[in-house]
Amino acid sequence: MEKITLNVQGMSCGHCVKAVEGSVGTLSGVSSVKVNLDAATVDVEFNPQEVSLDKIKETIDDQGYEVQ
Amino acid sequence: MEKITLNVQGMSCGHCVKAVEGSVGTLSGVSSVKVNLDAATVDVEFNPQEVSLDKIKETIDDQGYEVQ
């Protein structure tokens, strides 16, 4: 299991939190995801043998947010 | 039919627009609703014989936004 903190721009409200946590959280191999609106970060704990970091970033991007 | 522009705080993204327009737009007596994020306003066209202004404000409030 790996832990990473991604910097993500554009998340502004509770709906954004739900959109990111909901989409990333349902990826197979992701065990936890937590958005911090004030810090503009997303903490993700995942198994790199099951899901790639690129896939996680792509999922956030697909929700309309910019991973930096 | 009456037209009113409400000042609403807390709307920050496309999800907020959907939440407000979706909830107010389905009220019986409301013929149109348009959120302007930049201006922090909600334009509503409604029939006061079918729906009260208080009900419209309460609906926006229920979505988590502050009508001023």
N, CA and C atoms of all chains as a GROMACS GRO file, in nm:
protein
  408
    1MET      N    1   0.085  -0.120   0.000
    1MET     CA    2   0.000   0.000   0.000
    1MET      C    3   0.088   0.124   0.000
    2GLU      N    4   0.054   0.220  -0.083
    2GLU     CA    5   0.126   0.346  -0.088
    2GLU      C    6   0.035   0.462  -0.053
    3LYS      N    7   0.096   0.567   0.000
    3LYS     CA    8   0.021   0.688   0.031
    3LYS      C    9   0.079   0.802  -0.049
    4ILE      N   10  -0.010   0.885  -0.106
    4ILE     CA   11   0.037   1.000  -0.181
    4ILE      C   12  -0.056   1.119  -0.155
    5THR      N   13   0.002   1.237  -0.160
    5THR     CA   14  -0.080   1.359  -0.151
    5THR      C   15  -0.068   1.432  -0.284
    6LEU      N   16  -0.181   1.446  -0.353
    6LEU     CA   17  -0.183   1.515  -0.481
    6LEU      C   18  -0.232   1.658  -0.463
    7ASN      N   19  -0.173   1.750  -0.534
    7ASN     CA   20  -0.223   1.889  -0.538
    7ASN      C   21  -0.324   1.899  -0.651
    8VAL      N   22  -0.445   1.939  -0.618
    8VAL     CA   23  -0.553   1.942  -0.716
    8VAL      C   24  -0.622   2.078  -0.713
    9GLN      N   25  -0.628   2.142  -0.829
    9GLN     CA   26  -0.692   2.273  -0.840
    9GLN      C   27  -0.837   2.262  -0.884
   10GLY      N   28  -0.919   2.351  -0.835
   10GLY     CA   29  -1.057   2.362  -0.884
   10GLY      C   30  -1.163   2.306  -0.791
   11MET      N   31  -1.121   2.241  -0.684
   11MET     CA   32  -1.220   2.187  -0.590
   11MET      C   33  -1.264   2.300  -0.497
   12SER      N   34  -1.393   2.329  -0.496
   12SER     CA   35  -1.438   2.448  -0.424
   12SER      C   36  -1.551   2.428  -0.325
   13CYS      N   37  -1.615   2.313  -0.328
   13CYS     CA   38  -1.731   2.297  -0.238
   13CYS      C   39  -1.752   2.150  -0.204
   14GLY      N   40  -1.853   2.127  -0.123
   14GLY     CA   41  -1.883   1.991  -0.080
   14GLY      C   42  -1.917   1.898  -0.194
   15HIS      N   43  -1.977   1.954  -0.300
   15HIS     CA   44  -2.008   1.870  -0.416
   15HIS      C   45  -1.880   1.822  -0.483
   16CYS      N   46  -1.780   1.909  -0.486
   16CYS     CA   47  -1.650   1.873  -0.546
   16CYS      C   48  -1.584   1.762  -0.464
   17VAL      N   49  -1.594   1.774  -0.333
   17VAL     CA   50  -1.539   1.670  -0.246
   17VAL      C   51  -1.602   1.536  -0.277
   18LYS      N   52  -1.735   1.538  -0.287
   18LYS     CA   53  -1.807   1.413  -0.318
   18LYS      C   54  -1.768   1.357  -0.454
   19ALA      N   55  -1.753   1.445  -0.552
   19ALA     CA   56  -1.720   1.402  -0.687
   19ALA      C   57  -1.584   1.333  -0.690
   20VAL      N   58  -1.486   1.392  -0.620
   20VAL     CA   59  -1.351   1.335  -0.620
   20VAL      C   60  -1.344   1.210  -0.533
   21GLU      N   61  -1.393   1.221  -0.411
   21GLU     CA   62  -1.385   1.106  -0.321
   21GLU      C   63  -1.469   0.989  -0.374
   22GLY      N   64  -1.584   1.023  -0.432
   22GLY     CA   65  -1.672   0.919  -0.485
   22GLY      C   66  -1.610   0.845  -0.602
   23SER      N   67  -1.548   0.919  -0.692
   23SER     CA   68  -1.493   0.856  -0.812
   23SER      C   69  -1.364   0.781  -0.783
   24VAL      N   70  -1.273   0.844  -0.709
   24VAL     CA   71  -1.146   0.778  -0.678
   24VAL      C   72  -1.169   0.662  -0.581
   25GLY      N   73  -1.261   0.683  -0.487
   25GLY     CA   74  -1.286   0.582  -0.384
   25GLY      C   75  -1.341   0.451  -0.437
   26THR      N   76  -1.401   0.455  -0.556
   26THR     CA   77  -1.458   0.332  -0.610
   26THR      C   78  -1.361   0.260  -0.704
   27LEU      N   79  -1.242   0.318  -0.724
   27LEU     CA   80  -1.141   0.249  -0.807
   27LEU      C   81  -1.092   0.126  -0.732
   28SER      N   82  -1.084   0.016  -0.801
   28SER     CA   83  -1.031  -0.105  -0.740
   28SER      C   84  -0.883  -0.082  -0.707
   29GLY      N   85  -0.845  -0.111  -0.582
   29GLY     CA   86  -0.707  -0.090  -0.542
   29GLY      C   87  -0.687   0.034  -0.457
   30VAL      N   88  -0.789   0.121  -0.452
   30VAL     CA   89  -0.781   0.240  -0.367
   30VAL      C   90  -0.847   0.208  -0.234
   31SER      N   91  -0.772   0.222  -0.125
   31SER     CA   92  -0.828   0.189   0.006
   31SER      C   93  -0.879   0.310   0.081
   32SER      N   94  -0.826   0.427   0.050
   32SER     CA   95  -0.882   0.548   0.112
   32SER      C   96  -0.850   0.671   0.030
   33VAL      N   97  -0.941   0.768   0.036
   33VAL     CA   98  -0.922   0.894  -0.035
   33VAL      C   99  -0.986   1.004   0.048
   34LYS      N  100  -0.912   1.113   0.066
   34LYS     CA  101  -0.960   1.222   0.150
   34LYS      C  102  -0.922   1.355   0.086
   35VAL      N  103  -1.025   1.436   0.060
   35VAL     CA  104  -1.001   1.568   0.003
   35VAL      C  105  -0.987   1.670   0.115
   36ASN      N  106  -0.889   1.759   0.102
   36ASN     CA  107  -0.876   1.874   0.190
   36ASN      C  108  -0.896   2.000   0.105
   37LEU      N  109  -1.014   2.060   0.118
   37LEU     CA  110  -1.048   2.176   0.034
   37LEU      C  111  -0.954   2.293   0.058
   38ASP      N  112  -0.928   2.324   0.185
   38ASP     CA  113  -0.845   2.440   0.219
   38ASP      C  114  -0.704   2.426   0.163
   39ALA      N  115  -0.651   2.304   0.171
   39ALA     CA  116  -0.514   2.281   0.124
   39ALA      C  117  -0.509   2.251  -0.026
   40ALA      N  118  -0.627   2.228  -0.086
   40ALA     CA  119  -0.635   2.190  -0.228
   40ALA      C  120  -0.555   2.063  -0.254
   41THR      N  121  -0.574   1.965  -0.166
   41THR     CA  122  -0.502   1.839  -0.180
   41THR      C  123  -0.598   1.720  -0.173
   42VAL      N  124  -0.550   1.608  -0.227
   42VAL     CA  125  -0.623   1.483  -0.216
   42VAL      C  126  -0.525   1.377  -0.167
   43ASP      N  127  -0.551   1.319  -0.051
   43ASP     CA  128  -0.470   1.211   0.003
   43ASP      C  129  -0.528   1.079  -0.045
   44VAL      N  130  -0.443   0.997  -0.104
   44VAL     CA  131  -0.490   0.869  -0.155
   44VAL      C  132  -0.400   0.757  -0.104
   45GLU      N  133  -0.462   0.651  -0.057
   45GLU     CA  134  -0.389   0.531  -0.016
   45GLU      C  135  -0.430   0.423  -0.116
   46PHE      N  136  -0.331   0.362  -0.180
   46PHE     CA  137  -0.366   0.268  -0.286
   46PHE      C  138  -0.262   0.157  -0.299
   47ASN      N  139  -0.304   0.050  -0.363
   47ASN     CA  140  -0.215  -0.063  -0.390
   47ASN      C  141  -0.166  -0.051  -0.535
   48PRO      N  142  -0.038  -0.016  -0.554
   48PRO     CA  143   0.013   0.008  -0.689
   48PRO      C  144   0.011  -0.117  -0.779
   49GLN      N  145  -0.009  -0.233  -0.718
   49GLN     CA  146  -0.020  -0.354  -0.801
   49GLN      C  147  -0.160  -0.369  -0.859
   50GLU      N  148  -0.254  -0.293  -0.802
   50GLU     CA  149  -0.392  -0.301  -0.851
   50GLU      C  150  -0.434  -0.181  -0.934
   51VAL      N  151  -0.380  -0.062  -0.897
   51VAL     CA  152  -0.421   0.060  -0.967
   51VAL      C  153  -0.300   0.152  -0.978
   52SER      N  154  -0.285   0.211  -1.095
   52SER     CA  155  -0.170   0.300  -1.116
   52SER      C  156  -0.199   0.441  -1.069
   53LEU      N  157  -0.093   0.513  -1.039
   53LEU     CA  158  -0.109   0.653  -1.001
   53LEU      C  159  -0.168   0.732  -1.118
   54ASP      N  160  -0.128   0.695  -1.239
   54ASP     CA  161  -0.183   0.763  -1.357
   54ASP      C  162  -0.334   0.748  -1.365
   55LYS      N  163  -0.383   0.629  -1.332
   55LYS     CA  164  -0.527   0.604  -1.337
   55LYS      C  165  -0.600   0.691  -1.234
   56ILE      N  166  -0.539   0.705  -1.118
   56ILE     CA  167  -0.598   0.790  -1.012
   56ILE      C  168  -0.604   0.935  -1.058
   57LYS      N  169  -0.492   0.982  -1.114
   57LYS     CA  170  -0.488   1.120  -1.162
   57LYS      C  171  -0.590   1.143  -1.274
   58GLU      N  172  -0.601   1.045  -1.363
   58GLU     CA  173  -0.694   1.054  -1.475
   58GLU      C  174  -0.839   1.061  -1.426
   59THR      N  175  -0.867   0.986  -1.320
   59THR     CA  176  -1.003   0.983  -1.264
   59THR      C  177  -1.040   1.119  -1.206
   60ILE      N  178  -0.944   1.182  -1.139
   60ILE     CA  179  -0.968   1.316  -1.083
   60ILE      C  180  -0.987   1.416  -1.197
   61ASP      N  181  -0.902   1.405  -1.297
   61ASP     CA  182  -0.910   1.492  -1.414
   61ASP      C  183  -1.045   1.478  -1.484
   62ASP      N  184  -1.094   1.356  -1.493
   62ASP     CA  185  -1.222   1.331  -1.558
   62ASP      C  186  -1.338   1.399  -1.485
   63GLN      N  187  -1.321   1.425  -1.357
   63GLN     CA  188  -1.425   1.493  -1.281
   63GLN      C  189  -1.420   1.644  -1.303
   64GLY      N  190  -1.316   1.689  -1.374
   64GLY     CA  191  -1.308   1.831  -1.409
   64GLY      C  192  -1.208   1.910  -1.326
   65TYR      N  193  -1.118   1.840  -1.257
   65TYR     CA  194  -1.019   1.910  -1.173
   65TYR      C  195  -0.879   1.887  -1.226
   66GLU      N  196  -0.793   1.983  -1.195
   66GLU     CA  197  -0.658   1.980  -1.250
   66GLU      C  198  -0.558   1.926  -1.148
   67VAL      N  199  -0.500   1.810  -1.176
   67VAL     CA  200  -0.397   1.753  -1.090
   67VAL      C  201  -0.264   1.815  -1.127
   68GLN      N  202  -0.194   1.867  -1.028
   68GLN     CA  203  -0.067   1.936  -1.059
   68GLN      C  204   0.053   1.853  -1.021
   69MET      N  205  -4.680   3.639  -1.378
   69MET     CA  206  -4.540   3.594  -1.363
   69MET      C  207  -4.453   3.708  -1.311
   70GLU      N  208  -4.372   3.679  -1.213
   70GLU     CA  209  -4.280   3.779  -1.158
   70GLU      C  210  -4.135   3.738  -1.182
   71LYS      N  211  -4.050   3.839  -1.188
   71LYS     CA  212  -3.906   3.811  -1.202
   71LYS      C  213  -3.833   3.870  -1.083
   72ILE      N  214  -3.739   3.796  -1.027
   72ILE     CA  215  -3.662   3.849  -0.916
   72ILE      C  216  -3.518   3.803  -0.929
   73THR      N  217  -3.426   3.887  -0.880
   73THR     CA  218  -3.286   3.848  -0.873
   73THR      C  219  -3.246   3.840  -0.727
   74LEU      N  220  -3.209   3.721  -0.683
   74LEU     CA  221  -3.168   3.699  -0.544
   74LEU      C  222  -3.016   3.698  -0.533
   75ASN      N  223  -2.965   3.759  -0.428
   75ASN     CA  224  -2.821   3.750  -0.400
   75ASN      C  225  -2.798   3.627  -0.313
   76VAL      N  226  -2.712   3.537  -0.360
   76VAL     CA  227  -2.692   3.410  -0.291
   76VAL      C  228  -2.543   3.384  -0.270
   77GLN      N  229  -2.504   3.363  -0.147
   77GLN     CA  230  -2.364   3.338  -0.115
   77GLN      C  231  -2.334   3.188  -0.108
   78GLY      N  232  -2.213   3.150  -0.148
   78GLY     CA  233  -2.167   3.013  -0.128
   78GLY      C  234  -2.166   2.927  -0.253
   79MET      N  235  -2.220   2.980  -0.362
   79MET     CA  236  -2.219   2.902  -0.486
   79MET      C  237  -2.082   2.920  -0.552
   80SER      N  238  -2.015   2.808  -0.576
   80SER     CA  239  -1.875   2.821  -0.620
   80SER      C  240  -1.839   2.742  -0.744
   81CYS      N  241  -1.926   2.650  -0.786
   81CYS     CA  242  -1.885   2.565  -0.900
   81CYS      C  243  -2.007   2.514  -0.975
   82GLY      N  244  -1.980   2.440  -1.078
   82GLY     CA  245  -2.088   2.387  -1.161
   82GLY      C  246  -2.183   2.296  -1.086
   83HIS      N  247  -2.130   2.226  -0.983
   83HIS     CA  248  -2.218   2.142  -0.902
   83HIS      C  249  -2.319   2.227  -0.826
   84CYS      N  250  -2.272   2.343  -0.777
   84CYS     CA  251  -2.360   2.435  -0.704
   84CYS      C  252  -2.469   2.488  -0.796
   85VAL      N  253  -2.430   2.520  -0.918
   85VAL     CA  254  -2.528   2.568  -1.017
   85VAL      C  255  -2.636   2.463  -1.038
   86LYS      N  256  -2.592   2.338  -1.056
   86LYS     CA  257  -2.689   2.229  -1.076
   86LYS      C  258  -2.779   2.210  -0.955
   87ALA      N  259  -2.720   2.221  -0.835
   87ALA     CA  260  -2.797   2.200  -0.713
   87ALA      C  261  -2.907   2.305  -0.700
   88VAL      N  262  -2.873   2.430  -0.728
   88VAL     CA  263  -2.969   2.539  -0.714
   88VAL      C  264  -3.070   2.537  -0.828
   89GLU      N  265  -3.021   2.530  -0.951
   89GLU     CA  266  -3.113   2.532  -1.065
   89GLU      C  267  -3.202   2.408  -1.066
   90GLY      N  268  -3.145   2.294  -1.027
   90GLY     CA  269  -3.222   2.169  -1.024
   90GLY      C  270  -3.333   2.173  -0.920
   91SER      N  271  -3.302   2.223  -0.801
   91SER     CA  272  -3.402   2.221  -0.694
   91SER      C  273  -3.509   2.328  -0.715
   92VAL      N  274  -3.466   2.450  -0.748
   92VAL     CA  275  -3.563   2.558  -0.768
   92VAL      C  276  -3.644   2.534  -0.895
   93GLY      N  277  -3.576   2.482  -0.996
   93GLY     CA  278  -3.641   2.461  -1.126
   93GLY      C  279  -3.753   2.359  -1.123
   94THR      N  280  -3.753   2.271  -1.024
   94THR     CA  281  -3.858   2.169  -1.018
   94THR      C  282  -3.974   2.212  -0.928
   95LEU      N  283  -3.965   2.330  -0.868
   95LEU     CA  284  -4.077   2.381  -0.788
   95LEU      C  285  -4.194   2.415  -0.882
   96SER      N  286  -4.311   2.371  -0.845
   96SER     CA  287  -4.430   2.406  -0.922
   96SER      C  288  -4.452   2.557  -0.915
   97GLY      N  289  -4.466   2.620  -1.029
   97GLY     CA  290  -4.486   2.765  -1.031
   97GLY      C  291  -4.362   2.842  -1.075
   98VAL      N  292  -4.248   2.773  -1.078
   98VAL     CA  293  -4.124   2.836  -1.125
   98VAL      C  294  -4.108   2.806  -1.273
   99SER      N  295  -4.099   2.911  -1.353
   99SER     CA  296  -4.089   2.888  -1.498
   99SER      C  297  -3.945   2.896  -1.548
  100SER      N  298  -3.859   2.968  -1.473
  100SER     CA  299  -3.718   2.967  -1.513
  100SER      C  300  -3.629   3.006  -1.396
  101VAL      N  301  -3.509   2.952  -1.395
  101VAL     CA  302  -3.412   2.983  -1.291
  101VAL      C  303  -3.273   2.978  -1.352
  102LYS      N  304  -3.194   3.081  -1.323
  102LYS     CA  305  -3.061   3.092  -1.383
  102LYS      C  306  -2.963   3.143  -1.279
  103VAL      N  307  -2.859   3.064  -1.256
  103VAL     CA  308  -2.754   3.105  -1.162
  103VAL      C  309  -2.644   3.179  -1.238
  104ASN      N  310  -2.598   3.290  -1.179
  104ASN     CA  311  -2.480   3.358  -1.230
  104ASN      C  312  -2.372   3.351  -1.121
  105LEU      N  313  -2.276   3.261  -1.141
  105LEU     CA  314  -2.173   3.238  -1.039
  105LEU      C  315  -2.091   3.364  -1.010
  106ASP      N  316  -2.049   3.432  -1.115
  106ASP     CA  317  -1.963   3.550  -1.098
  106ASP      C  318  -2.034   3.660  -1.018
  107ALA      N  319  -2.161   3.678  -1.046
  107ALA     CA  320  -2.236   3.784  -0.978
  107ALA      C  321  -2.292   3.736  -0.845
  108ALA      N  322  -2.285   3.604  -0.822
  108ALA     CA  323  -2.346   3.544  -0.700
  108ALA      C  324  -2.494   3.576  -0.693
  109THR      N  325  -2.562   3.556  -0.804
  109THR     CA  326  -2.706   3.583  -0.809
  109THR      C  327  -2.782   3.464  -0.868
  110VAL      N  328  -2.911   3.463  -0.837
  110VAL     CA  329  -3.002   3.365  -0.897
  110VAL      C  330  -3.123   3.441  -0.950
  111ASP      N  331  -3.144   3.434  -1.080
  111ASP     CA  332  -3.262   3.495  -1.140
  111ASP      C  333  -3.374   3.392  -1.144
  112VAL      N  334  -3.489   3.430  -1.093
  112VAL     CA  335  -3.602   3.337  -1.090
  112VAL      C  336  -3.725   3.405  -1.148
  113GLU      N  337  -3.793   3.334  -1.235
  113GLU     CA  338  -3.920   3.378  -1.288
  113GLU      C  339  -4.026   3.282  -1.235
  114PHE      N  340  -4.127   3.337  -1.168
  114PHE     CA  341  -4.223   3.249  -1.102
  114PHE      C  342  -4.363   3.311  -1.098
  115ASN      N  343  -4.460   3.224  -1.076
  115ASN     CA  344  -4.598   3.267  -1.061
  115ASN      C  345  -4.630   3.272  -0.911
  116PRO      N  346  -4.644   3.393  -0.856
  116PRO     CA  347  -4.665   3.407  -0.712
  116PRO      C  348  -4.796   3.345  -0.663
  117GLN      N  349  -4.884   3.314  -0.753
  117GLN     CA  350  -5.008   3.246  -0.711
  117GLN      C  351  -4.986   3.097  -0.691
  118GLU      N  352  -4.873   3.047  -0.744
  118GLU     CA  353  -4.844   2.904  -0.731
  118GLU      C  354  -4.733   2.874  -0.631
  119VAL      N  355  -4.635   2.965  -0.621
  119VAL     CA  356  -4.521   2.941  -0.533
  119VAL      C  357  -4.479   3.075  -0.470
  120SER      N  358  -4.451   3.072  -0.340
  120SER     CA  359  -4.414   3.196  -0.270
  120SER      C  360  -4.264   3.221  -0.284
  121LEU      N  361  -4.227   3.348  -0.269
  121LEU     CA  362  -4.085   3.383  -0.271
  121LEU      C  363  -4.014   3.315  -0.153
  122ASP      N  364  -4.083   3.306  -0.040
  122ASP     CA  365  -4.024   3.239   0.077
  122ASP      C  366  -3.990   3.093   0.047
  123LYS      N  367  -4.077   3.027  -0.027
  123LYS     CA  368  -4.054   2.887  -0.060
  123LYS      C  369  -3.931   2.875  -0.150
  124ILE      N  370  -3.915   2.968  -0.241
  124ILE     CA  371  -3.799   2.967  -0.331
  124ILE      C  372  -3.670   2.988  -0.251
  125LYS      N  373  -3.674   3.086  -0.160
  125LYS     CA  374  -3.557   3.114  -0.077
  125LYS      C  375  -3.523   2.995   0.012
  126GLU      N  376  -3.626   2.933   0.067
  126GLU     CA  377  -3.607   2.816   0.155
  126GLU      C  378  -3.544   2.700   0.078
  127THR      N  379  -3.584   2.685  -0.047
  127THR     CA  380  -3.531   2.577  -0.130
  127THR      C  381  -3.382   2.596  -0.156
  128ILE      N  382  -3.343   2.720  -0.180
  128ILE     CA  383  -3.201   2.751  -0.202
  128ILE      C  384  -3.123   2.728  -0.073
  129ASP      N  385  -3.181   2.774   0.036
  129ASP     CA  386  -3.119   2.755   0.169
  129ASP      C  387  -3.099   2.608   0.199
  130ASP      N  388  -3.198   2.527   0.165
  130ASP     CA  389  -3.191   2.383   0.192
  130ASP      C  390  -3.076   2.317   0.116
  131GLN      N  391  -3.034   2.378   0.007
  131GLN     CA  392  -2.922   2.322  -0.069
  131GLN      C  393  -2.788   2.362  -0.008
  132GLY      N  394  -2.794   2.449   0.094
  132GLY     CA  395  -2.671   2.485   0.166
  132GLY      C  396  -2.615   2.622   0.131
  133TYR      N  397  -2.699   2.707   0.068
  133TYR     CA  398  -2.651   2.839   0.028
  133TYR      C  399  -2.729   2.947   0.102
  134GLU      N  400  -2.665   3.062   0.119
  134GLU     CA  401  -2.724   3.169   0.198
  134GLU      C  402  -2.787   3.275   0.109
  135VAL      N  403  -2.919   3.287   0.119
  135VAL     CA  404  -2.990   3.391   0.045
  135VAL      C  405  -2.985   3.520   0.126
  136GLN      N  406  -2.941   3.627   0.061
  136GLN     CA  407  -2.925   3.752   0.137
  136GLN      C  408  -3.036   3.851   0.106
   0.00000   0.00000   0.00000
